[in-house]
Amino acid sequence: MNSEQALALWHDVLRETVKGEGPDLSSRQLAILLTIYIDPPPHTVRGLSTVLGVSKPAITRALDTLSGLDLLRRRRDETDRRNVLVQPTEKGTCFMNDFATLITNVSSKLPV
């Protein structure tokens, strides 16, 4: 895939997501979701901040929105009660599976 095809793919995926009925997520929110669903746990605000290079308050604001959409949840770490773990939800897993399917479908329509 060359750069023009990569941009066309991302453009088409984004266009489909804004036309759909699901939530309209920011790039930051989507990056957080992808990190939680792809990278092995545990996930914390501090860890997400480090991995994504974004401030902890910015991560917290995005988590507030994503939690409100029921795409993830925060739970106190029982082994170290100072930590809050960020975990996927069933609705979030369905959202990410649908997003992966969307990417696959859009990419299959690109010229080779």
C-alpha positions as CSV (number, residue, x, y, z in Angstrom):
1,M,0.0,0.0,0.0
2,N,1.4,3.4,-0.9
3,S,0.8,6.6,0.9
4,E,-2.0,7.7,-1.4
5,Q,-3.8,4.4,-0.9
6,A,-3.2,4.6,2.9
7,L,-4.7,8.1,3.0
8,A,-7.7,7.0,0.8
9,L,-8.3,4.1,3.1
10,W,-8.3,6.3,6.2
11,H,-10.5,8.9,4.5
12,D,-13.0,6.2,3.5
13,V,-13.0,4.7,7.0
14,L,-13.6,8.1,8.6
15,R,-16.3,8.9,6.1
16,E,-18.1,5.7,6.9
17,T,-17.8,6.3,10.7
18,V,-19.3,9.8,10.5
19,K,-22.1,8.5,8.3
20,G,-22.9,5.7,10.7
21,E,-25.1,5.7,13.8
22,G,-22.3,5.0,16.3
23,P,-20.5,7.6,18.4
24,D,-18.4,10.1,16.6
25,L,-15.0,9.6,18.4
26,S,-12.1,12.0,18.4
27,S,-8.7,10.7,17.2
28,R,-7.5,10.7,20.9
29,Q,-10.5,8.7,22.0
30,L,-10.1,6.2,19.2
31,A,-6.3,5.9,19.9
32,I,-7.1,5.1,23.6
33,L,-9.7,2.5,22.6
34,L,-7.4,0.9,20.2
35,T,-4.6,0.8,22.8
36,I,-6.9,-0.8,25.4
37,Y,-8.2,-3.4,22.9
38,I,-4.9,-4.2,21.2
39,D,-2.1,-3.8,23.8
40,P,-2.1,-6.3,26.7
41,P,-3.5,-5.1,30.1
42,P,-3.2,-3.7,32.6
43,H,-4.1,-0.2,31.4
44,T,-3.9,2.8,33.7
45,V,-4.2,6.6,33.1
46,R,-0.5,6.9,33.7
47,G,0.3,4.1,31.3
48,L,-2.0,5.4,28.6
49,S,-0.5,8.8,29.0
50,T,3.0,7.5,28.6
51,V,2.2,5.2,25.6
52,L,0.3,7.9,23.7
53,G,2.4,10.9,24.8
54,V,-0.7,12.8,26.0
55,S,-1.2,14.5,29.4
56,K,-2.9,12.6,32.2
57,P,-5.8,15.2,32.4
58,A,-6.4,14.7,28.6
59,I,-6.5,11.0,29.0
60,T,-8.9,11.4,32.0
61,R,-11.3,13.6,29.9
62,A,-11.3,11.1,27.1
63,L,-11.9,8.2,29.5
64,D,-14.8,10.2,31.0
65,T,-16.4,10.4,27.5
66,L,-15.6,6.8,26.6
67,S,-17.0,5.5,30.0
68,G,-20.1,7.6,29.4
69,L,-20.6,5.8,26.1
70,D,-20.1,2.4,27.9
71,L,-17.1,1.6,25.6
72,L,-14.8,1.0,28.6
73,R,-14.9,1.1,32.4
74,R,-12.6,2.0,35.2
75,R,-12.1,-0.3,38.2
76,R,-10.0,0.0,41.3
77,D,-7.0,-2.3,41.2
78,E,-7.6,-4.7,44.1
79,T,-3.9,-5.5,44.4
80,D,-2.9,-1.9,44.6
81,R,-5.9,0.3,45.6
82,R,-4.0,3.5,44.5
83,N,-4.4,2.4,40.8
84,V,-7.4,2.6,38.6
85,L,-7.5,0.0,35.8
86,V,-9.2,0.8,32.5
87,Q,-10.9,-2.2,31.0
88,P,-13.0,-3.0,27.9
89,T,-16.8,-3.5,28.1
90,E,-19.0,-5.7,26.1
91,K,-20.4,-2.7,24.2
92,G,-16.8,-1.5,23.6
93,T,-15.7,-4.9,22.3
94,C,-18.7,-4.9,19.8
95,F,-17.8,-1.4,18.7
96,M,-14.2,-2.4,18.1
97,N,-15.2,-5.6,16.2
98,D,-17.5,-3.5,14.0
99,F,-14.8,-1.0,13.5
100,A,-12.4,-3.7,12.4
101,T,-15.0,-5.1,10.0
102,L,-15.6,-1.6,8.6
103,I,-11.8,-1.2,7.9
104,T,-11.7,-4.6,6.2
105,N,-14.8,-3.8,4.1
106,V,-13.5,-0.4,3.0
107,S,-10.0,-1.7,2.3
108,S,-11.4,-4.5,0.1
109,K,-13.0,-1.8,-2.2
110,L,-9.7,0.0,-2.8
111,P,-8.1,-0.4,-6.2
112,V,-5.0,-2.7,-6.1
